Amino acid sequence: MINRISIDRDIMHGKPCIKGTRIPVYLILDLLAGGSTIKEILDDYPDITEEDIRACVEYAAMLAREEAGELEPAA
């Protein structure tokens, strides 16, 4: 699912974004952390899918694992 996330230095200054958009991963994570539902996010950003939102969460989890020193995904 992480293949839905792209990093391109020419798009959003290299911030991780949902592939094919200029929507940064951190924006989706901030919305979820602030209490927005997946449906609300999809209504506000019709160019993305539920899978894109899940990819953002998966990407954040991967970064957290790397920070903690665990490189293998949890089973």
Helices and strands as residue ranges (DSSP letters): G 2-4, E 5-6, G 12-14, E 17-18, H 25-33, H 38-44, H 50-68
